[in-house]
Amino acid sequence: EAIEKAPHRGEVLLLDRAALEIGPNAVLFTFDDGGASALSTAALLESHGWRAHFFVTTDYIGKPAFLTVDQIRELRARGHVVGSHSCSHPPRISHCSQQQLEREWRESARALSEILGTKIRVASVPGGYYLKRVAEAAAAAGIEVLFNSEPTSRVERVNGCLVLGRYSIRQGVSAEAAARIASGDWPPRLRQYVFWNSKKIAKHLAGSYYIALRKSVLNKIACKLSRRGLGDDACSDAQFRSSSSK
Ligand SMILES: [Zn+2]
């Protein structure tokens, strides 16, 4: 509701082909992982007349707390865009071998394409581990639009694939802050940028220890949530992109 009332907010857009223009302050909603909670999220967005992008980790399709094949088809039928979030959600996709990297994009796009009967053009990077080689492999697998997790409105093009950043709306981010980000206000955007970059340095310094720690914390939260029947929200990156001409 706060985002709906946000001043200076552009149109809520869907992007499933690279040719589409993103106007100033356009807002794109994206949800990662393919958790079963996607359906209730979709219903909430639909009540505002909006549609979103849902990125599915294909090895988890049909597993407890994740979307089934029928639910993925339903999301698409309700007007949402379904894209790839890799096959296995590797802990650090940017450091996968070239062979695995290509397989993660190619096979996940193929699996979703078989389910939906249409070409898969969009994807998001699991865990935010982005390097240019991740986009190059996605482009080679036919992905035309790739979202990473860098909080920026800058748009890049890698081998014809459009690479877009995102701002995160996680637990603890107030509705007011979400609305301000959607409005293109720079202070909350800058805060995310500074936090994200300091985390990036920590990830780089701590390497696999950081991954192990993050995984163990996420597993604990996910267990608690699944006991409460809330799906995998804890490891789901609900994010949105608000492009800006600034
Ligand atoms: Zn993810």
Boltz pocket constraint, residues with backbone or C-beta under 6 A from the ligand:
constraints:
  - pocket:
      binder: B
      contacts: [[A, 32], [A, 33], [A, 85], [A, 89], [A, 125], [A, 126], [A, 127], [A, 235], [A, 236], [A, 237]]
      max_distance: 6.0
